[in-house]
């Protein structure tokens, strides 16, 4: 990774942190904060076309609670139904 890429990554991280801090200190709802986190995930990973956040539902199963587009939850649901759960191995 070149110096320019590292500097760009550091700048994006700083802007992301400022944005989240502003939301948390402001009047954003928890759902709005999570939607912003999903969006930041797409920005932080250059090859990412979409992102979603999955939590455990009341029944203990996974549920995509926010996504950057309509396709992500559909893909997640298909994976849940086939017991292919990438979210189960994601960092928590």
N, C-alpha and C positions, 0 to 999 in steps of 0.2 A: 504494500500500500504506500503510495507516494505521500510526500509532505502535504500536498494539496488535499488529498483524500482524507488524511488524518485531521487536518484543520477543518475541513468541511464537516466531518463526523462530530468533532468536538463542538462546533458551532451549532449543529442540529441538536445535539444533546443539551446544550445550554438553553437553547430556545425552547425545547420540549419541557425542560425542568421549570423554566419561568412560566410557561403556559399552564402547566399542571398546578403549580403553586398558586397562580392567580385564580384558577378555577376552584381550588380547594378553599381558598380564603374568601372567595366571592360567594355568589348565590347559585352556583351550579348544583344541580341535583346529582346524587350518586350515579344515576344512569348517564347523565351528560358527561360526567368525568370518565366513566368507563368507555363511552363512545369515543371520547377524545383519545384515550389510551389505545384503543384499537386502531384509530387513524394514525397515531404516532408510530405504531408498529409497522404499518405500511411504508411510512416515510423512512424509518430507520433501516429497513431491509430492502435494498434496491430492487431485488427480484420479486418482492411480494406484490401480488395483484389484489389481494384482499386479506382481511384479517377478521377474526372473531374472538370473543372471550367466552369461555365455558366455565360454568360453576355447577356444583352438585345441586340437583333439584330436590324438592321435599322428599321424593321417593328414593333419593340416593343416587339416581341415575344422572348422567350429564345433560346439561341444557345450555345451548348457546344463548347468551343473554343480550349480547350486542354484536353487530357485525358491520363491516364497512359497505356491504352491498347485500342484495337478496340471495346471491348464489352461495355465499359462505355458509349460512345456516342449513341450506339444503344439502350441501356436501357433508357438513357435520352430521346431520340426521342420518344420511345414508351410511356413514361410517359407524355411528352408534348402533344402528340396526344390524350391522354385520360384525359387531363387536370389534371393530377396528377403531380404536380410540386414541388418536394421536395426542389428544388433550390429557389423557391419563399419564403420559410420560413427559409432559411439559413441566417446566419449573413452576413451582407454586410460591 
